[in-house]
């Protein structure tokens, strides 16, 4: 069995963006709402970590997309498909100009091909070997530079917020 998680670059970027957007909220809230906001931030962080922990598992029988046990009870999305049921890859254009692919099963069911996973090339090789469906020309949904730019911007936002909080704290203490 092989397991593929979300690409570390994508995971880091989305987690950084979440923190950059919500970390200042408890500090900016009125005093009476700071603790509820901080609790909401932590609960939201757990949910975001759960959403970013989706895994693709492959073995000799097929492919399965699901979440780890610690969050599976809440995020009940997931699917599986035996290799022998996979009949085709159906490309669908996105509104942003990219292409997503759906695995088409013999029962005409369609499941979204995971394109944001680590070791994507290895996954495509397994898919082609096990299902005999051609994966030629299939690439990642978005180029890595888009997530790299977003990661840098999120990091700059976080650094700015931390420095601003330190400056404000030191100004009130001095």
N, C-alpha and C positions, 0 to 999 in steps of 0.2 A: 504494500500500500504506500502511496505517496500522497503527501498533504501539501497544499499550496495555500498560503495565506495572502492577504492583501499586500501589495508591494510596500516595503518599508518607507519609500519616499512618499507614497500617497498617504499612508497611515500617519506619518510624522506631519505632513503638510496639513491634513484635515484636523488633526489634534491641535496643532499650533494655531490654526485659524480659530478653532472653537475657543481656546484659551485667550487668544488676543481679543476676541469679541466680547467674552463674558467676564473675564477676570476683573475688570474695573467696576463692574456693576455693583457688587456689595459695598465697595468703597464710596461710590457715588450716591448710593441710596440713603434716604433719611435714616437716622440712627435706629428707629423702631423697626426698620425693615432689613437691616444688615444681616442679622442671623438667618432669617428666612431666605434671603437672597443667596447667602453663602451655602445654605443647605441645598437650594435649588441648583447652584453651580456644581456642587459635588454629585448630586443625583444625575444631572445632565452629563457630567463627565463620565460617570459609570455607563450611562446609556450610549454615549458616543464611543467609548471603548468597546462596548458590546457590539455596536454596529460595525466597527472597524475590525472585528475579530472573525468575520465570516471566513470559512475555510472550504476549499475544494479538495475532495478526497477522491483518489482513483485507486482501483484495485483490478483484479482480473475479471470481475463481473461487470463493472461499470463506473460511472461517475456520480458523485454525491456532493451537493452544495448545502452546507448547514453551518450553524453556529456552535461554539463550544457549549458544553453542558451547563456552565454557570449562568449563561444568559439565554439558553435555548427555550426555557420555559416562558420567557417574555417575547422573544423574537421568534415566532413560530414559522417564519418563512423558511423555505428550503425545498429541495427537490432531488430526485435521483433518476437516473436513466441507465438501463443496461446498454453495454456497448453494441450489442446486436440489434437494438431498437433504433439506433441513430441512422437516419437515412440521408440527411443532407445538412448543409450549413446554408442558411438563408440570410443574405445581406440586407440590411435595412439602413437607409440614410438617416442621419440625425439632423435636427434643425441647425446645429452648429457646423455642419459640413463633414462630420465624421461618419463612420460606418460601424454599426453594431451587427453582431451575427447571432442568429437563433439556431439552436440545434433542433432539427425537425425529426420527430420520432415516427415510427411506422404507424402509430395510432393518431397521427397528425398533430400531436401535442408539440408545442414549441417552448423551449427554455432558453433564456438569455445566456450566451456564451460568456463566461467570466473573462474579461479582458484587462482587468486591473490587478492581476495577481503576480506574485513573485515567480520567477523562473517560468515566465510565460512561454518561451520557446520550448522548454522541456514539456510543458503541458500540451502544447500543440502537437509535438512529436508523438506523445502518448495517444492523443486523440486520433491522429491519423493512423497509427499502428493498430490500435484496438478496434477502430470502427470502420476503417477503410474509406473514410471521407477525406477528401483532399483539403488540406489546410494552407495550400499555397496562396500567397498574397494576403494572408490575414496578419494584421498587426495590432499593436495596442490601440486602445480607443483614442487616447490623446498622447502626444509626444511628451517625453519626460521633461522637456524644458518648461512646459506650462506649469507643472507641479513645482519645479525648482524655483521659478519666479514667484509663485504663490507662497512657497516656503520662506523665501527671503523676505517678502513683504510682511508675512505673518511674524517672522522673527523680529523685524524692525519695529512692528507695532508692539510686540511684547516688551522689547528692550525700552522703548519710549515710555510705555506705561509703568514699567518698574522704576525707571529713573525719575519719572514724574511723581510717583508715589513716595520715593525716597526723599525727593526735594520738598514735597509738601509736608512730610512727616518731620523732616529736620527744620523746616521753617516754623512749624507750630511748636517745636520743642525749644527753639532758640530765641 
